[in-house]
Amino acid sequence: MEKKAGYHILAIVVCILACVYSYSGDEMFSVGEFDFYFYLPIAVIIVLAALCAFLIAPNFARMEIVVKQLGIVLLPVIFPFVWSLMLWIIRGAGLVEIRKGIMTTAYLASGICMMAALVYITGENAVWWYLASLIIANSITAIIVVMSGGPGNFLGEFWTLLVTFAGETGELMKKMELHAITYALGCYLVYFGIENKNISKRWPLFMLSILCFLLGLKRIAVAAVLAAIVVGLIWNGLKRFPHVSRFLLRVAGILFLVSALAYVGAVFYGLYDYLEQIGINTSARADIYRMYRPYYKFSPSFLGNGLGWVEAQMNVWSSQTTDLVYHTHNDYLREYIELGMAGFLIWCCLRCHVQISSAKKRMGVAGEAVAFGLIVYMAITYTTDMTAMQSFINNSFAVILLSFQLRKRETERNSMMERENRRLSDPPGEHYG
């Protein structure tokens, strides 16, 4: 009884910390000359809390499930770091690049490990606790913005944002552009759309998720959510045709690799320059991509510059002038520049095919459909933004799959125990012909 009470208290504390984690956003603190995101130590504390809970009152079955799935989800995060160790040595990379590469990996890995810790402590409900933390963080910001600008102005700008489909953004709505949270909520909308039985069970969270998602409206995120839900539902419908789904999975994996590489090649050979020439506004992307072009080649011989290079180069350009934004706004290009062609293709495989195949093996067709939908959503956002390096969207992906697998495994175990109990309680001759 005392152990159960202790777990409940720990779960409450961890969920409060998760809310602080989500609200901290881009807040940073300094240690000497170095700056760190505030959410890093929070993630470490939650992971340590889960380890302490395991040492005091271990749940081996749950820990095994969590750790195995955690290893799969971490692969596309850890691989760029391991690959870059070789590139840093070959290139003789500077300390700034190496430090940024290490910290990028630390932020992403710590967030995903925090999701695993949350699942271990709170069970399958971790997926909803993390969603609640995102909604609370977004709501606190909204309350502050409403108090500063007034409810009337806030609602007026929100309406304008919706009717112009983010074409016109007022000053108050700009303060609500919490892109990391918006993209993370997009994962949940995909999850709700594919596993739609959750809508009736968790309708308050569903409605609040939509509201918060719209407050930080991103056009690419809306398109990605809709496309991902359609793909996930179609995939769910193929459960009666396993041979077809296996074939289509291979095709989808190849298409992802080819289209991602083709997109990088198109950018290298001037796609956005052409779009500007025919009158399409690329929001300075054509200029940005021209600046990066001398630093990479579209060739199998291009090995990459190593993790952290893009961010270090952005800092160099930013110190020279503040007139331009140097973010790539293109995760495929960023990963290609840092990992090279071979590393980029491996990363794509780990991000897509490995995640979906693992989901099918561990979670069945329903889990495979959810994983497929989430991958489609994230893959679309990679084309015009930098979500691959954002902790919150990767956290959502991780906690959804971790919770899904835990629920499936524990449901199977409980069903097996019920059958065994019924067998033992039946009269002795019941099981013999």
The 8 nearest C-alpha neighbors of each residue, nearest first, counted from 0:
[[1, 3, 2, 4, 5, 6, 7, 56],
 [2, 0, 4, 3, 5, 6, 7, 8],
 [1, 3, 5, 0, 4, 6, 56, 7],
 [4, 2, 6, 0, 5, 1, 7, 8],
 [5, 3, 1, 7, 6, 2, 0, 8],
 [4, 6, 2, 8, 3, 7, 1, 9],
 [7, 5, 9, 3, 4, 8, 10, 2],
 [8, 6, 10, 4, 9, 5, 11, 3],
 [9, 7, 5, 11, 10, 6, 4, 12],
 [8, 10, 6, 12, 7, 11, 13, 5],
 [11, 9, 7, 13, 8, 12, 121, 6],
 [10, 12, 8, 14, 9, 13, 15, 7],
 [13, 11, 9, 15, 14, 10, 16, 8],
 [12, 14, 16, 10, 15, 11, 9, 17],
 [15, 13, 17, 11, 16, 12, 10, 18],
 [16, 14, 18, 12, 17, 13, 11, 19],
 [15, 17, 19, 13, 18, 14, 20, 12],
 [16, 18, 20, 14, 15, 19, 132, 13],
 [19, 17, 132, 15, 21, 20, 16, 22],
 [18, 20, 16, 22, 17, 21, 23, 15],
 [21, 19, 17, 38, 18, 23, 22, 16],
 [22, 20, 18, 19, 23, 133, 136, 24],
 [21, 23, 136, 19, 24, 20, 18, 137],
 [22, 24, 20, 26, 21, 19, 38, 25],
 [25, 23, 22, 26, 21, 20, 38, 179],
 [24, 26, 23, 27, 36, 37, 38, 22],
 [27, 25, 23, 24, 37, 36, 28, 38],
 [28, 26, 36, 37, 35, 34, 25, 29],
 [29, 27, 35, 34, 37, 36, 30, 26],
 [30, 28, 34, 33, 31, 35, 32, 27],
 [31, 29, 33, 32, 34, 28, 35, 27],
 [30, 32, 33, 29, 34, 28, 35, 27],
 [33, 31, 30, 29, 34, 35, 28, 95],
 [32, 34, 30, 31, 29, 35, 28, 98],
 [35, 33, 29, 28, 27, 30, 32, 36],
 [36, 34, 27, 28, 29, 37, 33, 39],
 [37, 35, 27, 38, 39, 26, 28, 25],
 [36, 38, 27, 39, 26, 28, 35, 23],
 [37, 39, 20, 41, 36, 40, 42, 23],
 [38, 40, 42, 41, 37, 36, 106, 43],
 [41, 39, 43, 42, 38, 44, 37, 36],
 [42, 40, 38, 44, 43, 39, 20, 45],
 [41, 43, 45, 39, 113, 40, 44, 109],
 [42, 44, 40, 46, 41, 45, 47, 39],
 [45, 43, 41, 47, 42, 46, 48, 40],
 [46, 44, 48, 42, 47, 43, 113, 13],
 [47, 45, 43, 49, 116, 113, 48, 44],
 [46, 48, 50, 44, 49, 45, 43, 51],
 [49, 47, 45, 51, 46, 50, 44, 52],
 [48, 50, 52, 46, 116, 47, 51, 53],
 [51, 49, 47, 53, 52, 48, 54, 46],
 [52, 50, 54, 48, 53, 49, 47, 55],
 [53, 51, 49, 55, 50, 54, 56, 48],
 [52, 54, 57, 50, 56, 51, 55, 49],
 [53, 55, 51, 52, 57, 56, 50, 49],
 [54, 56, 52, 53, 51, 57, 50, 2],
 [57, 55, 53, 54, 52, 58, 2, 51],
 [58, 56, 53, 54, 59, 55, 52, 62],
 [57, 59, 61, 60, 62, 53, 56, 119],
 [58, 60, 62, 61, 57, 63, 53, 64],
 [61, 59, 63, 62, 58, 64, 65, 57],
 [62, 60, 64, 63, 59, 58, 65, 119],
 [61, 63, 59, 65, 64, 60, 66, 58],
 [62, 64, 60, 66, 61, 65, 59, 67],
 [65, 63, 61, 62, 67, 66, 68, 60],
 [64, 66, 62, 68, 63, 67, 69, 115],
 [65, 67, 69, 63, 68, 64, 62, 70],
 [68, 66, 70, 69, 64, 65, 63, 71],
 [69, 67, 71, 70, 65, 66, 72, 401],
 [70, 68, 66, 72, 67, 71, 65, 73],
 [69, 71, 73, 67, 68, 72, 66, 74],
 [70, 72, 68, 69, 73, 74, 354, 67],
 [73, 71, 69, 70, 74, 68, 397, 354],
 [72, 74, 76, 70, 71, 75, 77, 69],
 [73, 75, 77, 76, 71, 72, 78, 70],
 [76, 74, 349, 78, 350, 77, 73, 346],
 [77, 75, 73, 74, 78, 79, 104, 108],
 [76, 78, 74, 80, 79, 75, 73, 81],
 [77, 79, 81, 80, 75, 76, 74, 82],
 [80, 78, 82, 81, 77, 83, 76, 306],
 [79, 81, 83, 78, 77, 82, 84, 306],
 [82, 80, 78, 84, 83, 79, 77, 85],
 [83, 81, 79, 80, 84, 85, 78, 86],
 [84, 82, 305, 86, 80, 85, 81, 306],
 [83, 85, 87, 81, 82, 86, 80, 88],
 [84, 86, 83, 88, 87, 82, 89, 81],
 [87, 85, 83, 89, 305, 88, 84, 90],
 [88, 86, 92, 84, 90, 91, 85, 89],
 [87, 89, 91, 85, 86, 90, 84, 92],
 [90, 88, 86, 87, 91, 85, 92, 84],
 [91, 89, 87, 92, 88, 86, 304, 305],
 [90, 92, 88, 87, 89, 93, 86, 94],
 [93, 91, 87, 90, 96, 94, 88, 97],
 [92, 94, 95, 96, 97, 91, 87, 98],
 [93, 95, 97, 96, 98, 92, 99, 91],
 [96, 94, 98, 93, 97, 99, 311, 307],
 [97, 95, 307, 99, 308, 94, 98, 93],
 [96, 98, 100, 94, 99, 95, 101, 307],
 [99, 97, 101, 95, 100, 96, 94, 102],
 [100, 98, 307, 102, 96, 101, 97, 103],
 [101, 99, 307, 306, 97, 103, 98, 102],
 [100, 102, 98, 104, 99, 103, 97, 105],
 [103, 101, 105, 99, 104, 100, 106, 98],
 [104, 102, 100, 106, 105, 101, 99, 107],
 [103, 105, 101, 107, 102, 106, 108, 100],
 [104, 106, 102, 108, 103, 107, 109, 101],
 [107, 105, 103, 109, 104, 108, 102, 39],
 [106, 108, 390, 104, 110, 105, 109, 103],
 [107, 109, 111, 105, 110, 106, 104, 112],
 [110, 108, 112, 106, 111, 107, 105, 42],
 [111, 109, 113, 107, 108, 112, 394, 42],
 [110, 112, 114, 108, 394, 113, 109, 397],
 [113, 111, 115, 109, 114, 110, 108, 116],
 [112, 114, 116, 110, 111, 42, 115, 46],
 [115, 113, 117, 111, 112, 398, 116, 118],
 [114, 116, 112, 118, 113, 117, 65, 119],
 [117, 115, 113, 119, 49, 46, 114, 118],
 [118, 116, 114, 120, 115, 119, 125, 121],
 [117, 119, 122, 125, 115, 121, 116, 120],
 [118, 120, 116, 117, 122, 121, 115, 62],
 [119, 121, 117, 118, 122, 10, 116, 49],
 [122, 120, 118, 125, 10, 117, 119, 124],
 [123, 121, 118, 124, 119, 120, 125, 402],
 [122, 124, 402, 125, 406, 405, 118, 126],
 [125, 123, 126, 127, 122, 121, 128, 402],
 [126, 124, 128, 118, 123, 127, 121, 117],
 [125, 127, 124, 129, 398, 128, 399, 402],
 [128, 126, 130, 124, 125, 129, 131, 204],
 [129, 127, 125, 131, 130, 126, 132, 124],
 [128, 130, 132, 131, 127, 126, 125, 133],
 [129, 131, 127, 133, 132, 128, 134, 126],
 [130, 132, 128, 134, 129, 133, 135, 127],
 [131, 133, 18, 129, 135, 130, 134, 17],
 [134, 132, 130, 136, 131, 135, 21, 137],
 [133, 135, 131, 137, 136, 132, 138, 130],
 [136, 134, 138, 132, 137, 133, 131, 139],
 [137, 135, 22, 133, 139, 134, 138, 21],
 [136, 138, 134, 140, 135, 139, 133, 141],
 [139, 137, 141, 135, 140, 136, 134, 142],
 [140, 138, 142, 136, 141, 137, 135, 143],
 [139, 141, 143, 137, 138, 142, 144, 136],
 [142, 140, 138, 144, 139, 143, 145, 137],
 [143, 141, 145, 139, 144, 140, 138, 146],
 [142, 144, 140, 146, 141, 145, 147, 139],
 [143, 145, 141, 147, 146, 142, 148, 140],
 [146, 144, 149, 142, 148, 150, 147, 143],
 [147, 145, 143, 144, 149, 148, 142, 150],
 [146, 148, 144, 145, 149, 143, 142, 171],
 [149, 147, 145, 146, 144, 152, 153, 171],
 [148, 150, 145, 146, 151, 152, 147, 153],
 [151, 149, 153, 145, 152, 154, 148, 146],
 [152, 150, 154, 153, 149, 155, 148, 156],
 [153, 151, 155, 154, 149, 150, 156, 148],
 [152, 154, 150, 156, 151, 155, 145, 157],
 [155, 153, 157, 151, 156, 152, 150, 158],
 [156, 154, 152, 158, 157, 153, 151, 159],
 [157, 155, 159, 153, 158, 154, 169, 160],
 [156, 158, 154, 160, 155, 159, 153, 161],
 [157, 159, 161, 155, 160, 156, 154, 162],
 [160, 158, 156, 162, 161, 157, 163, 155],
 [161, 159, 165, 157, 158, 163, 168, 162],
 [160, 162, 164, 158, 159, 163, 157, 165],
 [161, 163, 159, 164, 160, 158, 165, 166],
 [164, 162, 166, 165, 160, 161, 159, 167],
 [163, 165, 161, 166, 162, 160, 218, 167],
 [166, 164, 160, 167, 163, 168, 161, 216],
 [167, 165, 163, 164, 168, 160, 162, 159],
 [166, 168, 165, 160, 163, 169, 159, 164],
 [167, 169, 160, 172, 165, 173, 166, 170],
 [170, 168, 172, 171, 156, 173, 167, 160],
 [169, 171, 173, 172, 174, 168, 156, 175],
 [172, 170, 174, 173, 169, 153, 144, 175],
 [171, 173, 175, 169, 174, 170, 168, 156],
 [174, 172, 170, 176, 175, 171, 169, 168],
 [173, 175, 172, 171, 176, 170, 144, 177],
 [176, 174, 172, 173, 177, 215, 214, 141],
 [177, 175, 215, 173, 178, 174, 172, 214],
 [178, 176, 175, 180, 179, 215, 181, 174],
 [177, 179, 181, 180, 176, 182, 215, 217],
 [178, 180, 182, 181, 177, 391, 183, 389],
 [181, 179, 183, 178, 182, 177, 184, 133],
 [182, 180, 178, 212, 184, 183, 179, 215],
 [181, 183, 185, 184, 179, 180, 392, 178],
 [184, 182, 392, 180, 185, 181, 186, 391],
 [185, 183, 187, 181, 186, 182, 180, 212],
 [184, 186, 182, 188, 183, 187, 224, 181],
 [187, 185, 189, 184, 183, 188, 373, 190],
 [186, 188, 190, 184, 189, 185, 191, 183],
 [189, 187, 191, 185, 190, 186, 192, 184],
 [188, 190, 192, 186, 187, 191, 228, 224],
 [191, 189, 187, 193, 188, 192, 194, 186],
 [192, 190, 188, 195, 194, 189, 193, 187],
 [191, 193, 189, 195, 190, 228, 194, 188],
 [192, 194, 190, 195, 191, 232, 228, 231],
 [193, 195, 191, 196, 192, 190, 197, 369],
 [196, 194, 191, 192, 197, 198, 193, 190],
 [195, 197, 198, 194, 199, 200, 191, 193],
 [196, 198, 200, 195, 199, 201, 191, 194],
 [199, 197, 202, 201, 196, 195, 200, 191],
 [200, 198, 202, 197, 201, 196, 195, 205],
 [199, 201, 197, 198, 202, 196, 203, 204],
 [200, 202, 198, 204, 203, 199, 197, 205],
 [201, 203, 205, 198, 199, 204, 200, 206],
 [204, 202, 206, 205, 201, 207, 208, 198],
 [205, 203, 207, 202, 201, 206, 208, 131],
 [204, 206, 202, 208, 203, 207, 198, 201],
 [207, 205, 209, 203, 208, 204, 202, 210],
 [206, 208, 210, 204, 209, 205, 211, 203],
 [209, 207, 205, 211, 206, 210, 204, 212],
 [208, 210, 212, 206, 207, 211, 213, 205],
 [211, 209, 207, 213, 212, 208, 214, 206],
 [212, 210, 214, 208, 213, 209, 207, 137],
 [211, 213, 209, 181, 210, 214, 215, 208],
 [214, 212, 216, 210, 215, 211, 209, 161],
 [215, 213, 211, 212, 216, 210, 175, 157],
 [216, 214, 176, 213, 212, 175, 181, 177],
 [215, 217, 213, 214, 212, 165, 218, 181],
 [218, 216, 220, 219, 215, 221, 165, 181],
 [219, 217, 221, 220, 222, 216, 165, 164],
 [218, 220, 222, 221, 217, 223, 380, 379],
 [219, 221, 223, 217, 218, 222, 224, 380],
 [222, 220, 224, 218, 223, 219, 225, 217],
 [223, 221, 219, 225, 220, 224, 226, 218],
 [222, 224, 376, 220, 226, 221, 225, 379],
 [225, 223, 227, 221, 222, 226, 189, 376],
 [224, 226, 228, 222, 227, 223, 221, 229],
 [227, 225, 223, 229, 224, 228, 222, 230],
 [226, 228, 372, 230, 376, 224, 375, 229],
 [229, 227, 231, 225, 230, 189, 226, 192],
 [228, 230, 226, 232, 227, 231, 233, 225],
 [231, 229, 227, 233, 228, 232, 372, 234],
 [232, 230, 372, 368, 234, 228, 233, 229],
 [231, 233, 235, 229, 234, 230, 193, 228],
 [234, 232, 236, 230, 235, 231, 229, 237],
 [235, 233, 231, 237, 236, 232, 368, 230],
 [236, 234, 232, 233, 237, 368, 238, 231],
 [235, 237, 233, 234, 238, 232, 239, 240],
 [236, 238, 240, 234, 239, 235, 244, 233],
 [237, 239, 240, 236, 235, 241, 364, 234],
 [240, 238, 237, 241, 236, 235, 242, 244],
 [239, 241, 237, 243, 238, 242, 244, 236],
 [242, 240, 244, 243, 238, 239, 245, 237],
 [243, 241, 245, 244, 240, 246, 247, 239],
 [242, 244, 246, 240, 241, 245, 247, 237],
 [243, 245, 247, 241, 246, 242, 248, 237],
 [246, 244, 248, 242, 243, 247, 241, 249],
 [245, 247, 243, 249, 248, 244, 242, 250],
 [248, 246, 250, 244, 249, 245, 251, 243],
 [247, 249, 251, 245, 250, 246, 244, 252],
 [250, 248, 252, 246, 247, 251, 253, 245],
 [249, 251, 247, 253, 248, 252, 254, 246],
 [252, 250, 254, 248, 249, 253, 247, 255],
 [251, 253, 249, 255, 352, 250, 254, 248],
 [252, 254, 256, 250, 255, 251, 257, 249],
 [255, 253, 251, 257, 256, 252, 258, 250],
 [254, 256, 252, 258, 253, 257, 259, 251],
 [257, 255, 253, 259, 254, 258, 260, 347],
 [256, 258, 254, 260, 259, 255, 261, 253],
 [257, 259, 261, 255, 260, 256, 254, 262],
 [260, 258, 262, 256, 261, 257, 255, 263],
 [259, 261, 263, 257, 262, 258, 256, 264],
 [262, 260, 258, 264, 263, 259, 257, 265],
 [261, 263, 265, 259, 264, 260, 258, 266],
 [264, 262, 266, 260, 261, 265, 332, 267],
 [265, 263, 261, 267, 262, 266, 268, 297],
 [264, 266, 262, 268, 270, 267, 263, 261],
 [267, 265, 270, 263, 269, 264, 268, 262],
 [268, 266, 264, 265, 269, 263, 292, 297],
 [267, 269, 265, 266, 264, 270, 263, 297],
 [268, 270, 272, 266, 271, 267, 273, 265],
 [271, 269, 266, 273, 265, 272, 268, 274],
 [270, 272, 285, 274, 273, 269, 275, 266],
 [273, 271, 269, 275, 285, 274, 270, 276],
 [272, 274, 276, 270, 271, 275, 269, 277],
 [275, 273, 271, 279, 277, 276, 272, 270],
 [274, 276, 279, 278, 272, 273, 277, 280],
 [277, 275, 273, 274, 278, 272, 279, 271],
 [278, 276, 274, 275, 279, 273, 272, 280],
 [277, 279, 275, 276, 280, 274, 273, 281],
 [280, 278, 275, 274, 277, 281, 276, 273],
 [279, 281, 282, 275, 278, 274, 283, 284],
 [280, 282, 284, 283, 279, 285, 275, 271],
 [281, 283, 284, 280, 285, 286, 279, 275],
 [284, 282, 286, 285, 281, 287, 280, 324],
 [285, 283, 287, 286, 281, 282, 288, 271],
 [284, 286, 271, 272, 288, 283, 287, 289],
 [287, 285, 289, 283, 284, 288, 290, 272],
 [286, 288, 284, 290, 289, 285, 325, 283],
 [289, 287, 291, 290, 285, 286, 284, 292],
 [288, 290, 292, 286, 287, 291, 285, 293],
 [289, 291, 287, 288, 292, 286, 293, 294],
 [290, 292, 288, 289, 294, 293, 287, 295],
 [291, 293, 289, 294, 290, 295, 288, 267],
 [294, 292, 291, 295, 290, 296, 289, 288],
 [295, 293, 292, 291, 296, 336, 290, 304],
 [296, 294, 293, 336, 292, 297, 301, 291],
 [297, 295, 298, 301, 294, 292, 293, 267],
 [296, 298, 264, 295, 267, 301, 299, 340],
 [297, 299, 300, 301, 296, 340, 339, 295],
 [300, 298, 301, 340, 341, 297, 302, 339],
 [299, 301, 298, 302, 340, 339, 296, 297],
 [300, 302, 339, 299, 298, 303, 296, 340],
 [303, 301, 339, 300, 338, 340, 304, 341],
 [339, 304, 302, 338, 337, 336, 305, 301],
 [303, 305, 337, 308, 336, 86, 338, 306],
 [306, 304, 337, 83, 86, 303, 338, 308],
 [305, 307, 100, 337, 308, 83, 80, 79],
 [306, 308, 100, 96, 99, 310, 309, 311],
 [307, 309, 311, 96, 310, 306, 305, 312],
 [310, 308, 312, 311, 307, 313, 333, 337],
 [309, 311, 313, 312, 307, 308, 314, 99],
 [310, 312, 308, 314, 313, 309, 96, 307],
 [313, 311, 315, 309, 314, 310, 308, 316],
 [314, 312, 310, 316, 315, 311, 325, 317],
 [313, 315, 317, 311, 312, 316, 318, 310],
 [316, 314, 312, 318, 313, 317, 311, 319],
 [317, 315, 319, 313, 318, 314, 312, 320],
 [316, 318, 314, 320, 319, 315, 321, 313],
 [317, 319, 315, 316, 320, 314, 321, 313],
 [320, 318, 316, 317, 315, 321, 314, 322],
 [319, 321, 317, 322, 318, 316, 323, 315],
 [322, 320, 317, 323, 319, 318, 324, 316],
 [323, 321, 320, 324, 317, 319, 325, 316],
 [324, 322, 321, 325, 320, 317, 283, 287],
 [323, 325, 326, 322, 321, 317, 287, 283],
 [324, 326, 313, 287, 327, 323, 316, 317],
 [327, 325, 328, 324, 313, 287, 310, 385],
 [326, 328, 329, 325, 333, 287, 288, 330],
 [329, 327, 384, 383, 385, 326, 330, 382],
 [328, 330, 383, 384, 382, 327, 332, 331],
 [331, 329, 381, 333, 385, 332, 334, 387],
 [332, 330, 334, 333, 329, 335, 381, 263],
 [331, 333, 335, 330, 329, 334, 263, 336],
 [332, 334, 330, 336, 335, 331, 337, 329],
 [333, 335, 337, 331, 332, 336, 338, 330],
 [334, 336, 339, 332, 343, 338, 333, 337],
 [337, 335, 333, 303, 334, 339, 338, 295],
 [336, 338, 305, 304, 303, 334, 306, 335],
 [339, 337, 303, 342, 335, 343, 334, 305],
 [303, 340, 338, 302, 335, 301, 342, 341],
 [339, 341, 343, 299, 342, 335, 301, 344],
 [342, 340, 344, 343, 339, 345, 299, 302],
 [343, 341, 338, 345, 339, 344, 340, 346],
 [342, 344, 346, 340, 335, 341, 345, 338],
 [345, 343, 347, 341, 346, 342, 348, 340],
 [344, 346, 348, 342, 347, 343, 349, 341],
 [345, 347, 343, 349, 344, 348, 75, 350],
 [348, 346, 350, 344, 345, 349, 351, 343],
 [347, 349, 345, 351, 352, 346, 350, 344],
 [350, 348, 353, 346, 75, 347, 351, 345],
 [349, 351, 347, 348, 75, 346, 354, 353],
 [350, 352, 348, 354, 349, 353, 347, 374],
 [351, 353, 348, 355, 252, 354, 356, 349],
 [352, 354, 349, 356, 355, 351, 357, 348],
 [355, 353, 357, 352, 351, 356, 358, 350],
 [354, 356, 358, 352, 357, 370, 353, 367],
 [357, 355, 353, 359, 358, 354, 352, 360],
 [356, 358, 360, 354, 355, 359, 353, 361],
 [359, 357, 367, 355, 361, 362, 356, 360],
 [360, 358, 367, 363, 356, 362, 357, 364],
 [359, 361, 357, 358, 362, 363, 356, 367],
 [360, 362, 358, 359, 357, 363, 404, 366],
 [363, 361, 366, 358, 359, 404, 360, 407],
 [362, 364, 359, 366, 365, 360, 361, 367],
 [363, 365, 367, 366, 359, 238, 368, 235],
 [366, 364, 368, 367, 363, 235, 369, 362],
 [367, 365, 362, 369, 368, 363, 364, 358],
 [366, 368, 359, 364, 358, 370, 365, 369],
 [369, 367, 231, 371, 365, 366, 234, 370],
 [370, 368, 366, 372, 371, 367, 231, 373],
 [371, 369, 367, 373, 372, 368, 355, 374],
 [372, 370, 368, 374, 369, 373, 355, 367],
 [371, 373, 227, 231, 369, 375, 370, 374],
 [372, 374, 376, 370, 375, 371, 377, 369],
 [373, 375, 371, 377, 376, 372, 378, 370],
 [376, 374, 378, 372, 227, 373, 377, 371],
 [377, 375, 223, 373, 227, 374, 379, 378],
 [376, 378, 374, 380, 379, 375, 373, 381],
 [379, 377, 375, 381, 380, 376, 374, 382],
 [380, 378, 381, 377, 376, 223, 382, 375],
 [379, 381, 377, 382, 378, 384, 383, 219],
 [380, 382, 330, 378, 384, 379, 383, 329],
 [381, 383, 329, 380, 379, 384, 330, 331],
 [384, 382, 329, 328, 381, 380, 385, 330],
 [385, 383, 328, 329, 381, 386, 380, 382],
 [386, 384, 330, 328, 387, 329, 381, 388],
 [385, 387, 389, 388, 384, 381, 380, 392],
 [388, 386, 385, 389, 330, 381, 393, 377],
 [387, 389, 386, 385, 390, 107, 103, 330],
 [390, 388, 386, 387, 391, 392, 179, 393],
 [389, 391, 107, 393, 392, 394, 110, 388],
 [390, 392, 394, 393, 183, 389, 179, 395],
 [391, 393, 183, 395, 394, 390, 182, 389],
 [394, 392, 396, 390, 395, 391, 397, 389],
 [393, 395, 391, 397, 111, 392, 396, 110],
 [396, 394, 392, 398, 397, 393, 183, 399],
 [395, 397, 393, 394, 399, 398, 392, 400],
 [396, 398, 394, 395, 400, 399, 401, 393],
 [397, 399, 401, 395, 114, 126, 400, 396],
 [400, 398, 402, 396, 397, 401, 126, 403],
 [399, 401, 403, 397, 398, 402, 404, 396],
 [400, 402, 398, 404, 403, 399, 397, 405],
 [403, 401, 123, 405, 399, 404, 400, 398],
 [404, 402, 400, 406, 401, 405, 399, 407],
 [403, 405, 407, 401, 406, 402, 362, 408],
 [404, 406, 402, 408, 407, 403, 409, 123],
 [407, 405, 403, 409, 404, 123, 408, 410],
 [406, 408, 404, 410, 405, 409, 411, 403],
 [407, 409, 411, 405, 410, 406, 404, 412],
 [410, 408, 412, 406, 411, 407, 405, 413],
 [409, 411, 413, 407, 412, 408, 406, 414],
 [412, 410, 408, 414, 409, 413, 407, 415],
 [411, 413, 409, 415, 410, 414, 408, 416],
 [414, 412, 416, 410, 415, 411, 409, 417],
 [415, 413, 417, 411, 416, 412, 410, 418],
 [414, 416, 412, 418, 413, 417, 411, 419],
 [415, 417, 419, 413, 418, 414, 420, 412],
 [418, 416, 420, 414, 419, 415, 413, 421],
 [419, 417, 421, 415, 416, 420, 422, 414],
 [418, 420, 416, 422, 417, 421, 415, 423],
 [421, 419, 417, 423, 422, 418, 416, 424],
 [422, 420, 424, 418, 419, 423, 425, 417],
 [421, 423, 419, 420, 425, 424, 418, 430],
 [422, 424, 420, 421, 425, 419, 426, 427],
 [423, 425, 421, 422, 420, 426, 427, 419],
 [424, 426, 422, 423, 421, 429, 427, 430],
 [427, 425, 429, 428, 424, 423, 430, 422],
 [428, 426, 429, 425, 430, 431, 423, 424],
 [427, 429, 431, 430, 426, 432, 425, 422],
 [428, 430, 426, 427, 431, 425, 432, 422],
 [431, 429, 428, 432, 427, 422, 425, 426],
 [432, 430, 428, 429, 427, 426, 425, 422],
 [431, 430, 429, 428, 427, 426, 425, 422]]
